Amino acid sequence: MQFNLKKELQLLLLSVLPASFLAYVWNGLPAKVPLQWGMDGAVNRYGSKMELLLIGILPIVLYALFLFIPKIDPKKRLDSMGNKYYTIRLITALFITVLFTFIIYSIKEQSLGNPNYIFMIIGAFFVLLGNYFKTIKPNYFVGIRTPWTLENESIWKTTHRFAGKLWVAGGLIIIISCFIFNEQTASTLFLIITGIITLIPIAHSYIQFKNPPKESIS
């Protein structure tokens, strides 16, 4: 995969935003900060603000990881995806940046506010990523990686086309539910839908393996 400095700088800038924001608010944070909230928005755990360093560092680590894994991809399928792999990296970096910056802001304010905001962010991520599922080529790092999808390229393709539609639909339902329902109901729906869009594609790949399509999908 050809290294594009301009594109990589965009991803790197996104990845360092949470760390930059954390550095900006660091001196104003108390020694003990809220680090875990329940689905109802209540604080479950307080801890040292030094633990927040992980939130600042993790997006940068993920950037480096996504940049590195094509180099160890045995079949070089990620390289062959070209701009589509970059788009998936961009969507992931944008999601992580928005989510982590929101978390840091909530810690600074000592309140999560409305927990539905987090569900909406994740729902939007499901929608955006689901749109690109069908472009993911068989590989060992990204996508629905089950023994059945990795063994058969046709099963990989049908599973990802199906999973992509499921993720888009699930993400939209999550977003809409955040406008309709209170935090408790929205959180329950979020957990149910996340479970569905995670487990059903796995089951789908197994069913396809047991009952393979007669013709390969190009």
N, CA, C and O of each residue as an XYZ file, in Angstrom:
872
protein
N       0.841     -1.195      0.000
C       0.000      0.000      0.000
C       0.878      1.249      0.000
O       1.750      1.404      0.855
N       0.644      2.129     -0.957
C       1.461      3.323     -1.083
C       1.148      4.311      0.036
O      -0.013      4.599      0.326
N       2.208      4.821      0.658
C       2.047      5.756      1.766
C       1.717      7.136      1.215
O       2.469      7.690      0.413
N       0.575      7.695      1.656
C       0.138      9.014      1.219
C       0.232      9.949      2.422
O      -0.577      9.878      3.347
N       1.238     10.830      2.390
C       1.515     11.677      3.547
C       0.327     12.564      3.899
O       0.003     12.723      5.076
N      -0.325     13.146      2.892
C      -1.453     14.049      3.146
C      -2.587     13.320      3.852
O      -3.148     13.827      4.823
N      -2.925     12.128      3.363
C      -4.010     11.363      3.969
C      -3.638     10.889      5.369
O      -4.462     10.912      6.283
N      -2.387     10.459      5.526
C      -1.960      9.966      6.830
C      -1.932     11.089      7.864
O      -2.220     10.857      9.038
N      -1.590     12.297      7.438
C      -1.608     13.418      8.361
C      -3.021     13.705      8.854
O      -3.216     14.065     10.015
N      -4.002     13.545      7.975
C      -5.396     13.738      8.384
C      -5.782     12.735      9.466
O      -6.409     13.095     10.463
N      -5.403     11.478      9.261
C      -5.712     10.445     10.261
C      -4.954     10.694     11.558
O      -5.501     10.533     12.649
N      -3.701     11.085     11.430
C      -2.885     11.318     12.626
C      -3.423     12.493     13.431
O      -3.450     12.440     14.661
N      -3.847     13.543     12.758
C      -4.413     14.704     13.457
C      -5.684     14.309     14.200
O      -5.897     14.729     15.337
N      -6.526     13.505     13.561
C      -7.723     13.014     14.250
C      -7.342     12.214     15.491
O      -7.968     12.343     16.543
N      -6.311     11.390     15.353
C      -5.915     10.496     16.442
C      -5.337     11.233     17.640
O      -5.448     10.756     18.769
N      -4.716     12.400     17.409
C      -4.098     13.129     18.527
C      -5.059     14.147     19.146
O      -4.725     14.760     20.161
N      -6.242     14.340     18.559
C      -7.186     15.309     19.114
C      -7.588     14.992     20.551
O      -7.570     15.893     21.389
N      -7.958     13.722     20.877
C      -8.310     13.444     22.279
C      -7.165     13.754     23.236
O      -7.390     14.314     24.309
N      -5.939     13.396     22.859
C      -4.787     13.679     23.720
C      -4.586     15.181     23.870
O      -4.256     15.663     24.953
N      -4.785     15.923     22.775
C      -4.624     17.376     22.823
C      -5.675     18.014     23.724
O      -5.374     18.913     24.509
N      -6.911     17.540     23.601
C      -7.976     18.079     24.445
C      -7.734     17.727     25.909
O      -7.974     18.546     26.796
N      -7.256     16.500     26.159
C      -6.947     16.085     27.526
C      -5.854     16.976     28.115
O      -5.938     17.378     29.275
N      -4.832     17.283     27.320
C      -3.751     18.165     27.798
C      -4.297     19.560     28.109
O      -3.855     20.206     29.060
N      -5.255     20.020     27.307
C      -5.827     21.357     27.491
C      -6.599     21.468     28.808
O      -6.550     22.502     29.473
N      -7.317     20.389     29.185
C      -8.155     20.459     30.393
C      -7.462     19.853     31.612
O      -8.021     19.868     32.709
N      -6.252     19.322     31.433
C      -5.591     18.538     32.481
C      -5.487     19.289     33.813
O      -5.857     18.746     34.854
N      -5.002     20.496     33.791
C      -4.781     21.232     35.037
C      -6.073     21.563     35.765
O      -6.063     21.791     36.974
N      -7.180     21.591     35.041
C      -8.458     21.896     35.671
C      -9.171     20.685     36.233
O     -10.228     20.821     36.848
N      -8.606     19.489     36.030
C      -9.233     18.265     36.516
C      -8.868     18.029     37.981
O      -7.740     18.306     38.388
N      -9.812     17.519     38.776
C      -9.492     17.170     40.169
C      -8.640     15.914     40.228
O      -8.488     15.216     39.225
N      -8.090     15.626     41.386
C      -7.243     14.443     41.544
C      -8.028     13.160     41.301
O      -7.501     12.196     40.746
N      -9.299     13.155     41.721
C     -10.170     12.004     41.501
C     -11.256     12.395     40.504
O     -11.943     13.402     40.678
N     -11.398     11.593     39.465
C     -12.358     11.911     38.406
C     -13.267     10.705     38.165
O     -12.868      9.572     38.435
N     -14.480     10.932     37.662
C     -15.364      9.808     37.322
C     -14.806      9.054     36.131
O     -14.463      9.658     35.114
N     -14.713      7.734     36.250
C     -14.122      6.915     35.188
C     -15.081      5.873     34.623
O     -14.798      5.254     33.598
N     -16.193      5.686     35.281
C     -17.151      4.684     34.791
C     -18.558      5.116     35.152
O     -18.832      5.516     36.284
N     -19.446      5.028     34.171
C     -20.844      5.357     34.378
C     -21.711      4.148     34.098
O     -21.349      3.282     33.302
N     -22.854      4.096     34.754
C     -23.846      3.076     34.456
C     -24.693      3.503     33.273
O     -24.555      4.622     32.777
N     -25.571      2.616     32.815
C     -26.435      2.927     31.682
C     -27.396      4.073     31.992
O     -27.938      4.699     31.081
N     -27.603      4.342     33.276
C     -28.501      5.430     33.653
C     -27.766      6.767     33.794
O     -28.375      7.786     34.120
N     -26.454      6.751     33.545
C     -25.669      7.975     33.621
C     -25.056      8.244     34.984
O     -24.322      9.217     35.152
N     -25.353      7.383     35.970
C     -24.791      7.559     37.315
C     -23.345      7.051     37.352
O     -23.007      6.060     36.706
N     -22.501      7.750     38.120
C     -21.091      7.364     38.223
C     -20.957      6.085     39.036
O     -21.482      5.984     40.145
N     -20.248      5.105     38.473
C     -20.019      3.837     39.175
C     -18.640      3.765     39.822
O     -18.435      3.032     40.789
N     -17.691      4.540     39.273
C     -16.333      4.451     39.810
C     -15.585      5.763     39.590
O     -15.669      6.380     38.528
N     -14.850      6.169     40.628
C     -13.928      7.289     40.537
C     -12.501      6.742     40.586
O     -12.254      5.671     41.141
N     -11.587      7.475     40.009
C     -10.199      7.050     40.043
C      -9.260      8.210     39.782
O      -9.695      9.348     39.605
N      -7.959      7.914     39.759
C      -6.946      8.938     39.529
C      -7.038      9.451     38.090
O      -7.320      8.692     37.162
N      -6.797     10.734     37.927
C      -6.846     11.286     36.573
C      -5.694     10.765     35.714
O      -5.719     10.917     34.492
N      -4.684     10.153     36.340
C      -3.599      9.558     35.569
C      -4.114      8.426     34.685
O      -3.523      8.118     33.650
N      -5.223      7.810     35.101
C      -5.805      6.737     34.293
C      -6.329      7.265     32.963
O      -6.510      6.500     32.016
N      -6.573      8.574     32.891
C      -7.074      9.167     31.657
C      -6.028      9.175     30.549
O      -6.361      9.343     29.376
N      -4.766      8.993     30.921
C      -3.710      8.987     29.911
C      -3.953      7.897     28.874
O      -3.598      8.047     27.705
N      -4.561      6.798     29.315
C      -4.862      5.706     28.387
C      -5.839      6.170     27.309
O      -5.707      5.799     26.142
N      -6.816      6.980     27.704
C      -7.785      7.490     26.737
C      -7.087      8.373     25.707
O      -7.442      8.356     24.528
N      -6.108      9.135     26.146
C      -5.383      9.996     25.222
C      -4.459      9.231     24.293
O      -4.280      9.605     23.134
N      -3.873      8.156     24.809
C      -2.881      7.408     24.037
C      -3.516      6.396     23.089
O      -3.005      6.172     21.992
N      -4.622      5.784     23.500
C      -5.205      4.682     22.735
C      -5.504      5.034     21.277
O      -5.184      4.227     20.405
N      -6.102      6.202     20.954
C      -6.345      6.507     19.535
C      -5.067      6.534     18.703
O      -5.079      6.143     17.535
N      -3.961      6.993     19.298
C      -2.686      7.025     18.574
C      -2.172      5.609     18.357
O      -1.641      5.292     17.292
N      -2.330      4.754     19.376
C      -1.925      3.353     19.248
C      -2.737      2.658     18.156
O      -2.190      1.894     17.361
N      -4.047      2.927     18.119
C      -4.897      2.329     17.089
C      -4.507      2.821     15.693
O      -4.527      2.049     14.734
N      -4.152      4.103     15.579
C      -3.695      4.618     14.296
C      -2.468      3.839     13.820
O      -2.404      3.409     12.668
N      -1.498      3.663     14.718
C      -0.271      2.948     14.362
C      -0.572      1.496     14.004
O       0.031      0.937     13.088
N      -1.516      0.884     14.738
C      -1.873     -0.509     14.485
C      -2.491     -0.673     13.107
O      -2.110     -1.574     12.360
N      -3.453      0.197     12.760
C      -4.107      0.107     11.459
C      -3.124      0.401     10.322
O      -3.278     -0.118      9.216
N      -2.126      1.225     10.593
C      -1.111      1.516      9.584
C      -0.181      0.323      9.385
O       0.347      0.110      8.293
N       0.012     -0.452     10.450
C       0.994     -1.540     10.430
C       0.431     -2.861      9.908
O       1.140     -3.603      9.228
N      -0.838     -3.169     10.215
C      -1.332     -4.517      9.926
C      -1.316     -4.911      8.448
O      -1.179     -6.101      8.163
N      -1.449     -3.977      7.479
C      -1.318     -4.432      6.093
C       0.049     -5.038      5.785
O       0.181     -5.855      4.874
N       1.074     -4.630      6.554
C       2.423     -5.135      6.320
C       2.580     -6.581      6.767
O       3.486     -7.278      6.310
N       1.692     -7.041      7.666
C       1.787     -8.423      8.129
C       0.604     -9.258      7.647
O       0.415    -10.392      8.088
N      -0.197     -8.689      6.732
C      -1.308     -9.429      6.138
C      -0.728    -10.470      5.180
O      -0.147    -10.097      4.160
N      -0.868    -11.775      5.480
C      -0.201    -12.805      4.668
C      -0.596    -12.764      3.188
O       0.241    -12.999      2.316
N      -1.862    -12.469      2.904
C      -2.332    -12.505      1.516
C      -2.422    -11.119      0.880
O      -2.843    -10.983     -0.269
N      -2.023    -10.092      1.635
C      -2.000     -8.720      1.118
C      -3.366     -8.271      0.594
O      -3.438     -7.494     -0.358
N      -4.448     -8.753      1.209
C      -5.789     -8.368      0.765
C      -6.111     -6.928      1.163
O      -6.824     -6.230      0.441
N      -5.591     -6.481      2.306
C      -5.857     -5.108      2.727
C      -5.205     -4.119      1.760
O      -5.770     -3.065      1.468
N      -4.027     -4.460      1.272
C      -3.368     -3.613      0.279
C      -4.220     -3.466     -0.972
O      -4.303     -2.387     -1.558
N      -4.850     -4.561     -1.373
C      -5.636     -4.542     -2.611
C      -6.921     -3.736     -2.468
O      -7.548     -3.393     -3.470
N      -7.324     -3.428     -1.235
C      -8.523     -2.621     -1.024
C      -8.285     -1.144     -1.317
O      -9.232     -0.402     -1.579
N      -7.027     -0.714     -1.274
C      -6.690      0.656     -1.629
C      -7.414      1.692     -0.785
O      -7.351      1.656      0.444
N      -8.109      2.625     -1.455
C      -8.794      3.724     -0.780
C      -9.913      3.253      0.140
O     -10.264      3.951      1.091
N     -10.476      2.081     -0.130
C     -11.565      1.571      0.714
C     -11.038      1.250      2.118
O     -11.727      1.498      3.108
N      -9.844      0.710      2.205
C      -9.253      0.453      3.518
C      -8.966      1.764      4.234
O      -9.158      1.867      5.446
N      -8.506      2.771      3.488
C      -8.280      4.085      4.087
C      -9.591      4.661      4.629
O      -9.617      5.246      5.712
N     -10.681      4.493      3.867
C     -11.976      5.020      4.310
C     -12.421      4.351      5.605
O     -12.957      5.014      6.493
N     -12.202      3.045      5.718
C     -12.549      2.332      6.948
C     -11.702      2.856      8.111
O     -12.207      3.028      9.221
N     -10.438      3.104      7.860
C      -9.573      3.681      8.894
C     -10.056      5.065      9.289
O     -10.042      5.417     10.469
N     -10.485      5.853      8.305
C     -10.960      7.211      8.572
C     -12.228      7.182      9.417
O     -12.357      7.947     10.373
N     -13.170      6.296      9.066
C     -14.410      6.171      9.833
C     -14.102      5.768     11.278
O     -14.671      6.316     12.222
N     -13.192      4.803     11.432
C     -12.830      4.333     12.774
C     -12.142      5.431     13.576
O     -12.438      5.617     14.756
N     -11.226      6.157     12.942
C     -10.520      7.239     13.632
C     -11.478      8.348     14.035
O     -11.370      8.901     15.130
N     -12.418      8.676     13.150
C     -13.403      9.713     13.459
C     -14.278      9.289     14.632
O     -14.558     10.086     15.528
N     -14.707      8.029     14.620
C     -15.533      7.496     15.709
C     -14.788      7.553     17.043
O     -15.324      8.042     18.038
N     -13.561      7.057     17.060
C     -12.773      7.030     18.294
C     -12.525      8.447     18.797
O     -12.609      8.701     19.999
N     -12.221      9.366     17.894
C     -11.942     10.749     18.281
C     -13.160     11.417     18.897
O     -13.063     12.042     19.953
N     -14.302     11.287     18.242
C     -15.530     11.894     18.761
C     -15.913     11.273     20.101
O     -16.242     11.988     21.048
N     -15.872      9.954     20.181
C     -16.268      9.262     21.411
C     -15.351      9.621     22.574
O     -15.826      9.967     23.656
N     -14.049      9.541     22.358
C     -13.107      9.791     23.447
C     -13.101     11.257     23.860
O     -12.959     11.565     25.044
N     -13.252     12.168     22.896
C     -13.320     13.587     23.241
C     -14.566     13.882     24.064
O     -14.526     14.668     25.010
N     -15.678     13.240     23.693
C     -16.909     13.406     24.466
C     -16.729     12.869     25.889
O     -17.193     13.483     26.850
N     -16.057     11.727     26.020
C     -15.820     11.141     27.343
C     -14.948     12.075     28.195
O     -15.234     12.294     29.372
N     -13.890     12.619     27.595
C     -13.021     13.540     28.332
C     -13.794     14.786     28.755
O     -13.639     15.271     29.876
N     -14.626     15.298     27.853
C     -15.446     16.465     28.189
C     -16.393     16.138     29.343
O     -16.574     16.951     30.250
N     -16.999     14.943     29.309
C     -17.917     14.535     30.377
C     -17.191     14.415     31.712
O     -17.727     14.780     32.758
N     -15.961     13.896     31.662
C     -15.159     13.791     32.887
C     -14.834     15.181     33.420
O     -14.885     15.414     34.628
N     -14.502     16.094     32.532
C     -14.210     17.471     32.931
C     -15.423     18.112     33.596
O     -15.293     18.825     34.591
N     -16.611     17.852     33.033
C     -17.832     18.434     33.564
C     -18.391     17.653     34.750
O     -19.373     18.069     35.364
N     -17.760     16.515     35.073
C     -18.199     15.653     36.183
C     -19.611     15.111     35.949
O     -20.321     14.778     36.898
N     -20.008     15.028     34.682
C     -21.348     14.528     34.369
C     -21.366     13.994     32.944
O     -20.814     14.607     32.031
N     -22.001     12.854     32.769
C     -22.151     12.275     31.435
C     -23.244     12.969     30.647
O     -23.358     12.793     29.434
N     -24.056     13.771     31.353
C     -25.185     14.403     30.671
C     -26.212     13.353     30.283
O     -26.677     12.590     31.129
N     -26.558     13.315     29.036
C     -27.504     12.318     28.533
C     -26.730     11.148     27.938
O     -26.062     11.326     26.919
N     -26.794      9.944     28.541
C     -26.063      8.788     28.004
C     -26.459      8.438     26.573
O     -25.715      7.754     25.870
N     -27.627      8.906     26.144
C     -28.053      8.619     24.778
C     -27.089      9.177     23.741
O     -27.027      8.675     22.619
N     -26.330     10.219     24.110
C     -25.361     10.785     23.157
C     -24.321      9.736     22.755
O     -23.934      9.646     21.590
N     -23.877      8.949     23.730
C     -22.887      7.911     23.429
C     -23.495      6.854     22.513
O     -22.847      6.398     21.571
N     -24.735      6.465     22.786
C     -25.392      5.464     21.937
C     -25.550      5.991     20.513
O     -25.407      5.240     19.549
N     -25.844      7.278     20.386
C     -25.998      7.881     19.062
C     -24.667      7.877     18.300
O     -24.637      7.620     17.097
N     -23.582      8.161     19.000
C     -22.264      8.147     18.367
C     -21.933      6.746     17.858
O     -21.449      6.576     16.739
N     -22.203      5.749     18.697
C     -21.916      4.366     18.297
C     -22.852      3.935     17.175
O     -22.433      3.240     16.250
N     -24.119      4.343     17.252
C     -25.074      4.012     16.193
C     -24.629      4.580     14.855
O     -24.720      3.904     13.830
N     -24.146      5.825     14.861
C     -23.645      6.441     13.627
C     -22.445      5.674     13.083
O     -22.289      5.527     11.870
N     -21.598      5.186     13.990
C     -20.444      4.375     13.574
C     -20.911      3.090     12.896
O     -20.362      2.696     11.867
N     -21.920      2.437     13.465
C     -22.467      1.224     12.857
C     -22.965      1.494     11.440
O     -22.722      0.706     10.527
N     -23.669      2.623     11.264
C     -24.216      2.969      9.949
C     -23.099      3.201      8.940
O     -23.124      2.645      7.841
N     -22.121      4.019      9.311
C     -21.040      4.350      8.389
C     -20.202      3.130      8.034
O     -19.885      2.909      6.865
N     -19.842      2.337      9.040
C     -19.001      1.177      8.776
C     -19.772      0.106      8.010
O     -19.216     -0.564      7.140
N     -21.057     -0.054      8.337
C     -21.865     -1.039      7.640
C     -21.925     -0.798      6.147
O     -22.008     -1.744      5.364
N     -21.884      0.459      5.748
C     -21.917      0.805      4.327
C     -20.689      0.302      3.581
O     -20.721      0.159      2.359
N     -19.609      0.035      4.303
C     -18.371     -0.385      3.660
C     -18.057     -1.863      3.869
O     -17.018     -2.344      3.417
N     -18.927     -2.575      4.538
C     -18.669     -3.994      4.788
C     -18.471     -4.782      3.500
O     -17.598     -5.647      3.419
N     -19.284     -4.479      2.496
C     -19.226     -5.270      1.256
C     -17.923     -5.044      0.494
O     -17.607     -5.807     -0.419
N     -17.163     -4.009      0.852
C     -15.903     -3.734      0.155
C     -14.709     -4.424      0.821
O     -13.609     -4.431      0.267
N     -14.922     -5.003      2.007
C     -13.817     -5.626      2.734
C     -13.487     -6.974      2.108
O     -14.348     -7.848      2.007
N     -12.256     -7.134      1.695
C     -11.818     -8.401      1.114
C     -11.392     -9.364      2.224
O     -11.014     -8.922      3.309
N     -11.447    -10.672      1.967
C     -11.077    -11.647      3.001
C      -9.685    -11.372      3.566
O      -8.713    -11.237      2.822
N      -9.608    -11.292      4.887
C      -8.334    -11.041      5.553
C      -8.451    -11.499      6.999
O      -9.529    -11.888      7.450
N      -7.347    -11.451      7.717
C      -7.323    -11.959      9.091
C      -7.494    -10.874     10.151
O      -7.405    -11.167     11.343
N      -7.738     -9.627      9.745
C      -7.703     -8.530     10.695
C      -8.986     -7.709     10.774
O      -9.347     -7.247     11.856
N      -9.680     -7.517      9.661
C     -10.826     -6.619      9.612
C     -12.030     -7.353      9.043
O     -11.920     -8.052      8.036
N     -13.203     -7.190      9.704
C     -14.427     -7.788      9.193
C     -14.945     -8.917     10.053
O     -14.506     -9.096     11.189
N     -15.894     -9.691      9.505
C     -16.483    -10.840     10.205
C     -15.570    -12.038      9.969
O     -15.716    -12.756      8.980
N     -14.643    -12.241     10.871
C     -13.611    -13.261     10.682
C     -13.985    -14.517     11.462
O     -13.640    -14.658     12.636
N     -14.682    -15.410     10.808
C     -15.020    -16.700     11.409
C     -14.303    -17.791     10.617
O     -13.817    -17.530      9.516
N     -14.228    -19.009     11.158
C     -13.591    -20.087     10.391
C     -14.258    -20.306      9.030
O     -13.617    -20.749      8.077
N     -15.552    -19.990      8.955
C     -16.299    -20.271      7.723
C     -16.115    -19.180      6.681
O     -16.064    -19.475      5.487
N     -16.014    -17.913      7.113
C     -15.769    -16.844      6.141
C     -14.325    -16.894      5.640
O     -14.065    -16.615      4.469
N     -13.394    -17.246      6.514
C     -11.994    -17.278      6.120
C     -11.684    -18.460      5.210
O     -10.716    -18.428      4.450
N     -12.508    -19.502      5.287
C     -12.272    -20.691      4.477
C     -12.835    -20.560      3.066
O     -12.349    -21.206      2.137
N     -13.852    -19.729      2.906
C     -14.562    -19.660      1.632
C     -14.834    -18.199      1.264
O     -15.527    -17.492      1.996
N     -14.293    -17.751      0.141
C     -14.445    -16.352     -0.248
C     -15.893    -15.987     -0.551
O     -16.321    -14.863     -0.287
N     -16.652    -16.935     -1.106
C     -18.060    -16.678     -1.400
C     -18.850    -16.454     -0.117
O     -19.718    -15.584     -0.063
N     -18.551    -17.236      0.910
C     -19.221    -17.070      2.199
C     -18.814    -15.729      2.818
O     -19.641    -15.049      3.426
N     -17.552    -15.352      2.665
C     -17.105    -14.047      3.149
C     -17.935    -12.935      2.525
O     -18.415    -12.045      3.226
N     -18.105    -12.987      1.201
C     -18.824    -11.929      0.499
C     -20.294    -11.871      0.894
O     -20.815    -10.792      1.176
N     -20.964    -13.012      0.919
C     -22.391    -13.001      1.267
C     -22.601    -12.583      2.717
O     -23.556    -11.875      3.033
N     -21.708    -13.022      3.596
C     -21.821    -12.661      5.009
C     -21.640    -11.157      5.196
O     -22.383    -10.542      5.961
N     -20.682    -10.560      4.522
C     -20.421     -9.131      4.697
C     -21.476     -8.261      4.036
O     -21.771     -7.169      4.523
N     -22.047     -8.727      2.938
C     -23.159     -7.989      2.344
C     -24.366     -8.007      3.277
O     -25.041     -6.995      3.460
N     -24.620     -9.159      3.854
C     -25.726     -9.279      4.801
C     -25.447     -8.475      6.067
O     -26.315     -7.744      6.544
N     -24.229     -8.610      6.616
C     -23.865     -7.908      7.849
C     -23.893     -6.400      7.647
O     -24.286     -5.662      8.550
N     -23.478     -5.933      6.463
C     -23.486     -4.501      6.197
C     -24.890     -3.928      6.293
O     -25.091     -2.884      6.915
N     -25.865     -4.598      5.686
C     -27.255     -4.139      5.751
C     -27.766     -4.176      7.198
O     -28.501     -3.290      7.636
N     -27.360     -5.215      7.922
C     -27.798     -5.371      9.308
C     -27.219     -4.265     10.189
O     -27.918     -3.717     11.041
N     -25.957     -3.942      9.984
C     -25.313     -2.883     10.780
C     -25.930     -1.522     10.487
O     -26.150     -0.731     11.404
N     -26.213     -1.244      9.216
C     -26.839      0.026      8.867
C     -28.215      0.136      9.524
O     -28.539      1.153     10.136
N     -29.020     -0.923      9.391
C     -30.363     -0.914      9.980
C     -30.281     -0.804     11.502
O     -31.022     -0.035     12.114
N     -29.375     -1.579     12.111
C     -29.227     -1.540     13.561
C     -28.779     -0.181     14.052
O     -29.287      0.315     15.058
N     -27.824      0.434     13.347
C     -27.350      1.748     13.730
C     -28.438      2.808     13.648
O     -28.544      3.669     14.522
N     -29.252      2.742     12.589
C     -30.351      3.705     12.432
C     -31.393      3.542     13.535
O     -31.922      4.529     14.048
N     -31.686      2.294     13.897
C     -32.656      2.045     14.972
C     -32.135      2.600     16.296
O     -32.891      3.188     17.070
N     -30.835      2.409     16.552
C     -30.230      2.933     17.777
C     -30.352      4.456     17.822
O     -30.746      5.021     18.843
N     -30.016      5.113     16.720
C     -30.072      6.582     16.672
C     -31.498      7.071     16.897
O     -31.728      7.981     17.692
N     -32.457      6.463     16.192
C     -33.862      6.886     16.310
C     -34.379      6.651     17.723
O     -35.105      7.482     18.270
N     -34.003      5.512     18.317
C     -34.480      5.199     19.674
C     -33.989      6.215     20.694
O     -34.657      6.454     21.700
N     -32.820      6.819     20.444
C     -32.275      7.811     21.376
C     -33.124      9.081     21.409
O     -33.117      9.803     22.406
N     -33.852      9.358     20.328
C     -34.734     10.516     20.283
C     -36.115     10.220     20.863
O     -36.844     11.126     21.269
N     -36.457      8.931     20.892
C     -37.815      8.543     21.290
C     -37.900      8.128     22.749
O     -38.843      8.489     23.453
N     -36.900      7.361     23.203
C     -36.986      6.724     24.521
C     -36.049      7.381     25.538
O     -35.119      8.104     25.181
N     -36.327      7.103     26.822
C     -35.450      7.588     27.887
C     -34.159      6.762     27.916
O     -34.007      5.794     27.171
N     -33.240      7.166     28.787
C     -31.917      6.551     28.805
C     -31.965      5.047     29.071
O     -31.238      4.277     28.443
N     -32.820      4.635     29.998
C     -32.869      3.216     30.362
C     -33.364      2.362     29.212
O     -32.781      1.319     28.914
N     -34.442      2.798     28.560
C     -34.986      2.034     27.435
C     -34.024      2.049     26.255
O     -33.806      1.023     25.612
N     -33.447      3.217     25.971
C     -32.499      3.331     24.861
C     -31.271      2.457     25.096
O     -30.750      1.855     24.157
N     -30.806      2.384     26.344
C     -29.631      1.560     26.651
C     -29.946      0.080     26.480
O     -29.103     -0.682     26.006
N     -31.159     -0.335     26.865
C     -31.567     -1.730     26.690
C     -31.627     -2.085     25.215
O     -31.133     -3.134     24.802
N     -32.236     -1.206     24.415
C     -32.302     -1.439     22.970
C     -30.907     -1.461     22.352
O     -30.630     -2.254     21.452
N     -30.034     -0.587     22.842
C     -28.664     -0.548     22.331
C     -27.965     -1.895     22.550
O     -27.327     -2.425     21.640
N     -28.088     -2.438     23.755
C     -27.442     -3.717     24.061
C     -28.026     -4.849     23.216
O     -27.292     -5.701     22.714
N     -29.342     -4.852     23.065
C     -30.000     -5.904     22.273
C     -29.561     -5.832     20.816
O     -29.189     -6.844     20.223
N     -29.604     -4.641     20.247
C     -29.261     -4.473     18.834
C     -27.781     -4.780     18.586
O     -27.431     -5.407     17.587
N     -26.920     -4.335     19.502
C     -25.494     -4.634     19.354
C     -25.254     -6.140     19.369
O     -24.447     -6.655     18.595
N     -25.957     -6.838     20.249
C     -25.852     -8.293     20.286
C     -26.332     -8.931     18.987
O     -25.722     -9.872     18.480
N     -27.432     -8.405     18.460
C     -27.999     -8.957     17.222
C     -27.045     -8.778     16.050
O     -26.774     -9.736     15.326
N     -26.532     -7.571     15.851
C     -25.692     -7.318     14.680
C     -24.306     -7.959     14.821
O     -23.568     -8.066     13.842
N     -23.958     -8.382     16.035
C     -22.693     -9.087     16.246
C     -22.842    -10.584     16.026
O     -22.017    -11.203     15.355
N     -23.905    -11.170     16.596
C     -24.047    -12.625     16.602
C     -24.697    -13.181     15.338
O     -24.316    -14.254     14.869
N     -25.677    -12.461     14.781
C     -26.391    -12.989     13.615
C     -25.463    -13.159     12.405
O     -25.565    -14.182     11.727
N     -24.561    -12.209     12.096
C     -23.644    -12.464     10.977
C     -22.764    -13.693     11.185
O     -22.433    -14.388     10.224
N     -22.381    -13.967     12.437
C     -21.597    -15.173     12.714
C     -22.425    -16.407     12.411
O     -21.955    -17.346     11.768
N     -23.684    -16.394     12.888
C     -24.579    -17.518     12.607
C     -24.831    -17.643     11.099
O     -24.904    -18.749     10.563
N     -24.962    -16.514     10.436
C     -25.196    -16.505      8.988
C     -24.035    -17.180      8.248
O     -24.250    -17.954      7.316
N     -22.804    -16.877      8.674
C     -21.645    -17.477      8.008
C     -21.622    -18.988      8.204
O     -21.223    -19.728      7.305
N     -22.052    -19.448      9.385
C     -22.089    -20.897      9.639
C     -23.161    -21.566      8.788
O     -22.939    -22.638      8.224
N     -24.326    -20.927      8.700
C     -25.416    -21.483      7.882
C     -24.990    -21.549      6.416
O     -25.279    -22.526      5.726
N     -24.304    -20.511      5.944
C     -23.805    -20.513      4.569
C     -22.789    -21.630      4.358
O     -22.723    -22.229      3.285
N     -22.001    -21.903      5.393
C     -21.012    -22.973      5.300
C     -21.689    -24.345      5.212
O     -21.275    -25.210      4.441
N     -22.734    -24.518      6.017
C     -23.451    -25.799      6.011
C     -24.301    -25.959      4.765
O     -24.544    -27.077      4.309
N     -24.757    -24.825      4.208
C     -25.586    -24.858      3.004
C     -25.002    -23.880      1.983
O     -25.596    -22.831      1.735
N     -23.871    -24.197      1.397
C     -23.181    -23.243      0.517
C     -23.996    -22.897     -0.720
O     -24.713    -23.750     -1.245
N     -23.896    -21.651     -1.197
C     -24.587    -21.267     -2.436
C     -24.056    -22.076     -3.609
O     -22.879    -22.433     -3.651
N     -24.923    -22.355     -4.543
C     -24.527    -23.190     -5.691
C     -23.580    -22.457     -6.619
O     -22.749    -23.077     -7.284
N     -23.706    -21.110     -6.669
C     -22.851    -20.323     -7.547
C     -22.091    -19.294     -6.725
O     -22.629    -18.711     -5.784
N     -20.854    -19.084     -7.088
C     -20.043    -18.084     -6.396
C     -20.507    -16.693     -6.787
O     -20.919    -16.461     -7.924
N     -20.438    -15.773     -5.838
C     -20.801    -14.390     -6.088
C     -19.560    -13.629     -6.538
O     -18.538    -13.651     -5.853
N     -19.638    -12.978     -7.645
C     -18.480    -12.249     -8.171
C     -18.330    -10.911     -7.448
O     -17.412    -10.147     -7.747
